[in-house]
Structure formats: structure tokens, C-alpha cells
Amino acid sequence: MPDGSTATGISTNLDTEVGKLALDSGLATQTEIEFCREQQKQSSDPNQRSLADLLVENAFITVNQAKRIKSQLEERKNTSQIPGYQLIGRIGKGAMATVYKARQLSLDRIVAIKVLPKRMSENKEFVDRFYYEGRAAAKLSHNNIVQAIDVGSTPDGFHFFVMEYIEGLTLYDLMLPPPTGQGRSFSEAEALDTMIQITDALAHAHNRGLIHRDVKPKNIILTPEGVAKLTDLGLAREVNDTQLAESEAGKAYGTPYYISPEQIRGDVDIDFRADIYSLGATMYHLVTGRPPFEADTPSAVMHKHLKQALRPPDHINTALSPGISEIVEVAMAKEREERYARTEDMLEDLRAVRSNQPPTHARRIVDLDSLAQVEETGKTVDISVPKPSWTEVFDQPAFVVVVVAAGISVLINLIFLVVALTRH
């Protein structure tokens, strides 16, 4: 027969956690919680109702709020089982994983822990991708890339990835309108400073044969000191990983607002230029306040990436310098052969524009140097047209018309001459 006192002790501990969480979340007051606890004490029912149930019955919290409290407690229970780490609180939650702020006990430092949900842990593809992200991050060591620390699983089968904790917000959260976000707009200088750091980080990754494949505002954290950190290598892939590339053929991996045309098509030979495109799209969003292409559905947005001409960012934000627009347009060329040949080239152009100099590589790619000279001098440019051969002249319709018209003119003149001679 089970020990009733043990069961009661577990229930009491759970109610204590529920009360603390309801109070910390501002869902209930201390007076309301004590009122419900007093009801528990006065109850003679051996299967007494939980504190959460009583808070709902007394209309202190809603049913959905009670479910949310229980869900958060379950999350705490799961993550508290990660050996060597002490949970502090949840940072964020996405479709694929939940991220927590925690303390690494051995080194007494704050870290971030990404935990794969239980339902995802039963899918081998998700688990493999989760560990792939950890291994990919471990290969990189750069001040503007979130550092990997550890990866593993709990005895209960929860998979976790420990990484550097960054104090700050993502660019997405910074730009998102209030009350959800801060509604921040970026000046050209601020955008350039941020993009220089992320481009430098990507150059580091590309030189090690790794492509990110999901560069976007949500995956860039900006600290209060202005340090930009690239995060989330969940879609990262090694360029020479042909097996993974072939298994993903025909599938569009990426985020619709920032995805490159070749990723949309599911091309096998994706390379660093896909990141260049997404970097350009992210920069476009920073300096204009909107993504480069918008539509009602993700598929419609991706169709625009494939087919619709890009509206230059300086046509939207007229305060931008021509140089920053040139960089974005080259980075977002639909044909990757027309983009930057190296990530370092884009980095050099960003630094040049930040120093009030023209972008060397972008202008060379689109041959803007000669156009700039023409604009400065105001002179016209002589265009040489090859002279046609005689056989080509005879084949021209205009030549035939001229010959016929000349013949008719001669004939009319002859008629007039004959009439004049006859009269005399």
C-alpha cells in the first residue's frame, strides 16, 4: 500500500511551486494564494484539490493560465535534470526547441541551454540535425558567433545543447513594433556596423567550409554594447557534405523572407553565395524597415525572390548613400554568379562605405565606374556600330523602299518631260 504521507508531500511541493510561479508571473496575489491554501487545509477530502484547481475555481486565474503554469513547471522539471547545470529561467521558445538561461555549476558561469522537446526527440532526423548543429558550432571560434560549449542527453531522453549566453535581443525583436518588440529603426551607420560584424563571422565560417543557410534578423543577437552575434546553426551544412546535400535535393531549407533563389529551387550545389544573398536581404530589412519581398503567403514571397526585380533600398529610404544600395543589390542578385565572388569582398565594400568611400567590388561587378565618370563630366559616350556589308544592305527593307521610291520619281519626271516636248 502506498505511503499517503509521501503522496501528500509531493502534492505539497507541487502546490508550493505553483503558488510561487503564479505569484512571480503576476497571475495571482499573495492573499489569493493564501486563501486557496487555507481552503486546502480545511478540506477533509483525502484527494484534495490542487492549488491550481482552487485558483481557477475561485476565479483568481483562468483555465488557460493554469495550463500555462503546469506547462512551465513541466519544462522546469525536464531541464532541471540536465547534470551539471542549474536552471534559472526560459529565454525563448521556437517550433524546434526551447532555450533556457542556466548556470554551469563546475565553472560558476551563466550559459544558454537549448532543449529538444520530447516529441522531437522521437524523430531521428530532428535528433541528428540537433547534434549536427552542435558539432558545426564547435568548429567555429569567432567573437561574432555564439560559441558551443556542450551537447548531450539526459537519462530521460531529453537532448540538450549548451552554448554561450548572450545578453541582448535579436534584430527581429529590436525592429518588431511595440508592445512585442522595441520598434527600433537602424541608421545607415548602425546597420553597417552590425553587418560588418556578421559578414566577418560568415567569412570565418565559409573559410572552414560551412554555410549557415538561415541568415536572418532572428538569428542575429545585438548586445547593449553593440556587439553582433550570429546564432542558430540548425540549418548549417558543410559544402562538401554531398550525402546530406543529395538527401535534401528539391527541398527549400531557409526562411522565406531571406532565402536565396537556389535554396528555393532545392539545388544540390548550394555554396557560400546563398548566405551572401540572405545577408543582403537582412541588410535590406535593416535599412528600409521591411523585408525585400512581401506577400500574403510564404510561397508567394519565395516566388518573388525567384522572379520579381528588387526595388533598390535607396528608392525606399532616400536618405541612404548610393554605396549601401549597390552592396545590397549585388548581394541579392538572382544569379549567384553575379553576386560577390568572396565573402571577404563584401566585407571590404561594407567597410569602405562605412568610411564614406565607394564600394570597389560592387561597382566593378556592375561596371558602375564608367557610368560614374560620365555623370561627373557630362560628356556623351561614343558607341561604335559596325558597318553592314553590301549584301546586308540589299536585304534591308529600308533599302528596298528607297530604291522603289527613287524609281517612281524617275518615271514621273520622264512623263512630265515627254508631255512638255509634245506641246512644243
C-alpha positions in Angstrom: 0.0 0.0 0.0 1.5 3.4 -1.0 2.5 5.8 1.8 -0.1 8.6 2.0 2.3 11.0 3.7 4.7 10.6 0.7 2.0 11.4 -1.8 0.9 14.4 0.3 4.5 15.6 0.5 4.8 15.5 -3.3 1.5 17.3 -3.7 2.5 20.0 -1.2 5.8 20.6 -3.0 4.0 20.9 -6.3 1.5 23.4 -4.9 4.3 25.4 -3.5 5.9 25.6 -6.9 2.5 26.5 -8.5 2.0 29.3 -5.9 5.4 30.7 -6.5 5.1 30.7 -10.2 1.6 32.3 -10.1 3.0 35.0 -7.8 6.1 35.6 -9.8 4.1 35.8 -13.1 1.7 38.3 -11.6 -1.2 36.0 -12.2 -2.3 35.9 -8.6 -1.6 37.9 -5.4 -0.2 36.5 -2.1 -3.6 37.0 -0.5 -5.4 35.0 -3.2 -2.8 32.1 -2.9 -3.1 32.0 0.9 -6.9 32.0 0.7 -6.8 28.9 -1.5 -4.2 27.2 0.7 -6.5 27.8 3.7 -9.3 26.0 1.7 -7.0 23.1 1.3 -6.3 22.8 5.0 -9.9 22.9 5.9 -10.9 20.2 3.4 -11.5 16.7 4.8 -11.2 15.2 1.3 -8.2 12.8 1.2 -7.9 13.6 -2.6 -7.9 17.3 -2.0 -7.9 19.6 -5.0 -4.7 21.1 -6.1 -3.8 24.7 -5.6 -4.1 25.4 -9.4 -7.7 23.9 -9.4 -8.7 26.1 -6.4 -7.2 29.2 -8.0 -9.4 28.5 -11.1 -12.5 27.7 -9.1 -12.2 31.0 -7.2 -11.7 32.9 -10.5 -8.3 34.1 -9.4 -6.7 32.7 -12.6 -8.2 31.3 -15.8 -8.1 27.7 -17.0 -5.6 28.6 -19.7 -3.4 30.3 -17.2 -3.4 27.2 -15.0 -2.4 25.1 -18.0 0.4 27.5 -18.7 1.7 27.3 -15.2 1.6 23.5 -15.3 3.4 23.5 -18.7 6.2 25.8 -17.3 6.6 23.5 -14.3 6.9 20.5 -16.5 9.6 22.3 -18.5 11.5 23.2 -15.3 11.3 19.6 -14.2 12.8 18.4 -17.5 15.6 20.9 -17.7 16.5 20.6 -14.0 17.6 17.0 -14.8 20.5 18.2 -17.0 23.5 17.2 -15.0 25.9 19.9 -14.1 23.5 22.8 -14.8 21.0 24.7 -12.7 18.0 26.2 -14.4 17.3 29.9 -14.0 14.5 30.6 -16.5 13.2 30.3 -20.0 14.7 32.7 -22.6 12.6 31.7 -25.6 10.7 29.0 -27.4 10.5 28.1 -31.0 9.0 25.4 -33.1 12.0 23.2 -32.8 13.4 23.8 -29.3 13.2 25.8 -26.1 16.1 27.9 -24.8 16.8 28.4 -21.1 19.1 30.5 -19.1 21.2 28.3 -16.7 24.2 28.2 -14.5 27.1 25.8 -15.3 27.9 24.6 -11.8 31.5 23.5 -12.5 32.7 26.9 -13.7 30.0 29.0 -12.0 29.1 30.8 -15.2 25.8 31.7 -17.0 25.1 29.7 -20.1 22.2 29.2 -22.5 20.8 25.6 -23.0 18.7 24.6 -26.0 16.5 21.6 -25.3 14.8 19.5 -27.9 11.1 18.8 -27.0 10.2 15.2 -26.1 8.0 14.9 -29.2 11.0 15.9 -31.4 13.3 13.5 -29.6 11.4 10.6 -31.0 12.3 11.7 -34.6 15.7 10.6 -35.6 16.0 13.3 -38.3 15.4 16.0 -35.7 17.9 14.5 -33.2 20.6 14.1 -35.9 20.1 17.7 -37.0 20.3 18.8 -33.4 23.6 17.2 -32.8 24.8 18.4 -36.3 24.2 21.9 -35.1 26.3 21.4 -32.0 29.2 19.9 -34.0 29.0 22.7 -36.6 29.2 25.4 -33.9 32.1 23.6 -32.2 34.2 24.0 -35.4 33.9 27.8 -35.3 35.7 30.2 -33.0 34.8 33.8 -33.7 33.8 36.8 -31.5 30.7 37.3 -33.5 29.5 33.7 -33.5 27.7 32.2 -30.4 30.1 29.6 -29.0 29.2 26.0 -28.4 30.0 24.5 -25.0 28.5 21.1 -24.7 25.9 18.7 -26.2 24.3 15.6 -24.8 21.2 14.0 -23.4 19.5 13.3 -20.0 18.7 9.9 -18.6 15.1 10.6 -19.5 16.0 11.1 -23.2 16.0 14.9 -23.4 18.7 16.2 -25.8 20.4 19.5 -25.0 22.9 21.8 -26.5 24.8 24.2 -24.2 26.1 27.5 -25.6 27.4 30.9 -24.7 24.8 33.1 -23.1 24.4 36.5 -24.8 22.8 39.4 -23.0 20.8 41.2 -25.7 17.9 41.0 -28.2 17.7 39.7 -31.8 17.5 42.2 -34.6 14.0 40.9 -35.2 12.9 41.7 -31.6 14.5 45.1 -31.8 12.7 46.0 -35.1 9.3 44.4 -34.1 6.7 47.1 -33.3 5.7 47.6 -29.6 4.4 46.2 -27.4 6.0 42.9 -28.5 9.3 44.5 -29.7 11.1 47.8 -29.4 10.1 49.3 -32.8 13.7 50.3 -33.4 14.9 51.7 -36.7 18.6 51.4 -37.7 20.6 54.3 -39.2 22.9 53.5 -42.1 25.9 53.6 -39.8 24.3 51.3 -37.2 23.3 48.9 -40.0 26.8 48.9 -41.5 28.4 48.3 -38.1 26.2 45.3 -37.5 26.6 43.8 -41.0 30.3 44.2 -40.9 30.5 42.1 -37.8 28.2 39.4 -39.2 29.9 39.4 -42.6 33.2 38.9 -40.8 31.6 36.0 -38.9 30.3 34.4 -42.1 33.7 34.8 -43.8 35.2 32.8 -40.9 32.6 30.0 -41.3 32.9 30.0 -45.1 36.7 29.6 -44.9 36.0 26.5 -42.9 33.7 25.0 -45.4 30.5 25.8 -43.5 27.4 27.6 -44.8 24.8 28.9 -42.4 21.7 28.7 -44.8 19.5 30.7 -42.4 20.9 34.2 -42.0 18.1 36.5 -40.9 17.3 39.1 -38.2 16.0 36.4 -35.8 19.4 34.7 -35.8 21.5 37.8 -35.0 21.7 39.0 -31.4 22.8 42.5 -30.6 24.2 43.2 -27.2 23.7 46.6 -25.4 27.3 47.4 -26.3 26.6 46.9 -30.0 28.3 43.5 -30.4 26.5 41.4 -33.0 26.4 37.6 -32.6 25.4 35.1 -35.2 23.5 32.2 -33.8 21.4 29.1 -34.6 23.3 26.8 -36.9 20.4 24.4 -37.1 20.4 24.5 -40.9 24.2 24.8 -41.3 25.8 22.4 -43.8 29.3 21.6 -44.9 29.9 22.5 -48.5 31.5 19.1 -49.2 28.8 17.1 -47.4 27.4 15.6 -50.7 25.4 12.9 -48.9 23.4 15.5 -46.9 23.0 17.7 -50.0 21.6 14.9 -52.1 19.2 13.9 -49.3 17.8 17.5 -49.3 17.6 17.9 -53.0 14.4 19.6 -54.2 13.6 20.9 -50.6 13.6 24.5 -49.7 15.5 24.9 -46.4 15.5 28.5 -45.1 13.2 31.4 -44.2 11.0 32.7 -47.0 11.7 36.4 -46.4 15.5 36.0 -46.7 16.0 32.7 -48.6 18.2 32.6 -51.8 16.7 31.5 -55.2 18.9 28.4 -55.3 17.7 27.3 -51.9 14.1 27.8 -53.0 14.8 25.6 -56.0 16.4 23.0 -53.7 19.6 23.0 -55.7 22.2 20.4 -54.5 25.3 22.6 -55.0 24.5 25.3 -52.5 27.6 27.3 -51.5 28.5 30.5 -49.6 26.7 32.7 -52.0 23.4 31.6 -50.6 24.5 33.2 -47.3 25.6 36.3 -49.2 22.0 36.6 -50.6 20.4 36.2 -47.2 22.9 38.7 -45.7 21.8 41.2 -48.4 18.2 40.6 -47.6 18.8 41.0 -43.9 20.6 44.3 -44.6 17.8 45.4 -46.8 15.4 44.9 -43.9 17.6 46.8 -41.5 18.0 49.9 -43.7 14.4 50.1 -45.1 12.4 48.7 -42.2 10.8 46.0 -44.3 11.9 42.7 -46.0 12.9 42.9 -49.7 9.8 41.0 -50.8 6.4 40.7 -49.1 3.2 38.7 -49.9 0.3 37.0 -48.3 1.8 33.5 -48.3 5.3 32.1 -47.9 5.2 30.5 -51.4 4.2 33.9 -52.9 7.2 35.6 -51.2 9.6 32.9 -52.5 8.1 33.3 -56.0 9.1 37.0 -55.8 12.6 36.0 -54.8 12.8 34.0 -58.0 11.1 36.3 -60.5 10.5 39.8 -59.3 13.0 42.6 -59.7 14.4 44.0 -56.5 13.4 47.5 -55.6 16.6 49.3 -54.7 16.7 50.1 -51.0 17.6 53.8 -51.6 14.3 54.1 -53.5 12.5 53.3 -50.2 14.9 55.1 -47.8 16.1 58.1 -49.8 18.5 59.0 -47.0 20.7 56.1 -47.9 24.0 56.6 -49.7 24.3 55.0 -53.1 27.1 52.7 -51.9 25.0 50.8 -49.5 22.3 50.2 -52.1 24.9 49.0 -54.6 26.2 46.4 -52.0 22.7 45.1 -51.3 21.8 44.8 -55.0 24.9 42.9 -55.8 24.5 40.6 -52.8 20.9 39.9 -53.8 21.5 39.2 -57.5 19.2 36.4 -58.5 22.0 34.6 -60.4 24.7 33.7 -57.9 27.5 34.3 -60.5 26.5 38.0 -60.3 27.0 38.2 -56.5 30.2 38.7 -54.6 32.9 36.2 -55.6 34.1 36.1 -52.0 32.6 36.9 -48.6 35.7 39.0 -47.9 34.9 41.2 -51.0 31.5 42.1 -49.5 33.2 42.8 -46.2 35.7 45.1 -47.8 32.9 47.0 -49.5 30.9 47.4 -46.3 34.0 48.8 -44.5 34.6 51.2 -47.5 31.1 52.6 -47.4 31.3 52.9 -43.6 34.4 55.1 -44.2 32.5 57.2 -46.8 34.3 55.5 -49.7 32.6 53.9 -52.7 32.3 50.1 -52.8 35.1 48.8 -55.1 33.9 45.3 -55.7 30.2 46.1 -56.2 31.0 48.8 -58.7 33.3 46.5 -60.6 30.7 43.8 -60.8 28.0 46.0 -62.3 30.5 48.2 -64.2 29.5 51.4 -62.5 32.9 53.1 -62.7 32.4 54.2 -66.4 28.9 55.4 -65.6 30.1 57.5 -62.7 32.8 59.1 -64.9 30.1 60.0 -67.5 27.9 61.6 -64.8 30.8 63.6 -63.5 32.0 65.0 -66.9 28.6 65.3 -68.5 30.1 64.0 -71.8 28.4 61.6 -74.1 29.9 58.2 -74.9 30.7 57.3 -78.5 29.2 54.0 -79.4 30.8 52.2 -82.3 28.3 50.5 -84.6 29.8 48.0 -87.2 29.2 48.9 -90.8 26.9 46.4 -92.7 28.2 44.6 -95.8 26.7 45.3 -99.2 24.8 42.0 -99.1 23.3 43.0 -95.8 22.3 46.4 -97.2 20.4 44.8 -100.1 18.5 42.7 -97.6 17.3 45.6 -95.6 13.6 46.6 -96.1 14.5 50.3 -95.8 16.9 50.0 -98.8 14.2 48.3 -100.9 11.7 51.2 -100.1 14.3 53.8 -101.1 15.0 52.1 -104.4 11.3 51.8 -105.3 10.6 55.4 -104.4 13.6 56.6 -106.5 12.3 54.6 -109.5 8.8 56.0 -109.3 10.3 59.5 -109.0 12.4 59.0 -112.2 9.4 57.6 -114.1 7.2 60.6 -113.1 9.9 63.0 -114.2 10.2 61.2 -117.6 6.4 61.5 -118.2 6.5 65.2 -117.5 9.4 65.7 -119.9 7.6 63.8 -122.7 4.4 65.9 -122.2 6.4 69.1 -122.3 8.2 68.1 -125.6 4.9 67.1 -127.2 3.4 70.5 -126.6 6.3 72.3 -128.2 
